[in-house]
Amino acid sequence: MENDREEWIARRAYELWEQAGQPESQEHEHWAQASAEWESRPNASEPERPSWDEDE
């Protein structure tokens, strides 16, 4: 379950970084935002299908 969380946060942080225009030295901010998004989900203990999977 922890791997699901870490993978989701990593992919979401990358998505946030891309949306921000790929700025340098902001990885901690994007990671923190993605982490907060994970924790604020109604079922944070259950993996959620990430938006990038919808295209596959």
Buried (B, 14 or more C-beta within 10 A) or exposed (E): EEEEBEEBBEBBBBBBBEEEEEEEEBEEBBBEBBBEBBEEEEEEEEBBEEEEEEEE
